[in-house]
Amino acid sequence: MLERKYGWTIEADIHGMRVLEAKRELETLIGRADKSIREIVVIHGYHGGSALKNMVRSELRHPRIQQKILSLNQGETTLLLKKP
């Protein structure tokens, strides 16, 4: 699920997860992310339905999320994190 892309960016692939499972995983990841992490690129896909995409873009809330950046790639969303 997790891969470091750059020093300040990590990628989380939630393909194939159920919505509640993915939401819990992302909330935990955001809460435990090192202070140096500024972005989490969430790969949710879009061909298999929109439930995961909708959860990430509309329902996911966390105090560290500063902004959600919608990608030209409909299968991913970038979470910009606040500086702790």
C-alpha positions in Angstrom: 0.0 0.0 0.0 2.8 2.5 0.8 5.7 3.6 -1.3 8.0 6.6 -0.8 8.2 8.6 -4.1 10.4 11.5 -3.0 11.7 12.7 0.3 8.5 14.6 1.1 5.9 12.6 -0.8 4.5 9.1 -0.2 2.1 7.1 -2.3 -0.7 5.1 -0.9 -2.4 2.5 -3.2 -5.9 1.6 -1.9 -7.1 -0.3 -5.0 -9.2 -3.3 -4.0 -9.9 -2.2 -0.5 -13.4 -1.7 0.9 -14.3 2.0 1.6 -14.2 1.7 5.5 -10.9 -0.2 5.4 -9.3 2.3 3.1 -10.6 5.2 5.2 -9.1 3.8 8.4 -5.8 3.0 6.7 -5.5 6.5 5.3 -6.5 8.2 8.6 -3.8 6.1 10.3 -1.2 6.8 7.7 -1.9 10.6 7.9 -1.8 10.6 11.6 1.5 8.6 11.8 3.2 10.3 8.8 6.6 11.7 9.6 6.8 15.5 9.9 8.9 15.6 6.8 6.0 14.2 4.7 4.1 17.0 2.9 2.1 15.1 0.3 0.4 11.8 0.1 -0.6 10.7 -3.4 -3.6 8.4 -3.0 -4.1 5.9 -5.8 -7.8 5.0 -5.7 -8.6 4.1 -9.3 -11.7 4.9 -11.2 -12.5 2.1 -13.5 -13.9 -0.2 -10.8 -16.4 2.3 -9.5 -16.3 5.7 -7.7 -16.8 4.7 -4.1 -13.1 5.0 -3.1 -12.6 8.2 -5.2 -15.7 9.8 -3.5 -14.5 8.8 -0.1 -11.0 10.3 -0.6 -12.3 13.5 -2.3 -15.4 14.1 -0.2 -15.6 12.2 3.0 -12.0 11.8 4.2 -11.2 14.3 7.0 -8.1 14.7 9.1 -6.7 17.7 11.0 -3.4 17.4 9.0 -5.0 17.7 5.6 -4.5 21.2 4.3 -5.8 20.6 0.8 -7.0 17.9 -1.6 -5.5 18.3 -5.1 -7.5 16.6 -7.9 -5.2 15.2 -10.5 -5.7 15.1 -14.3 -5.5 11.4 -13.7 -9.0 10.6 -12.3 -7.5 7.6 -10.5 -5.5 9.6 -8.0 -5.8 12.4 -5.5 -3.0 14.3 -3.7 -3.4 15.2 -0.1 -1.3 18.2 0.9 -0.5 18.0 4.6 -0.1 20.9 7.0 3.2 21.5 8.6 3.0 20.2 12.1 
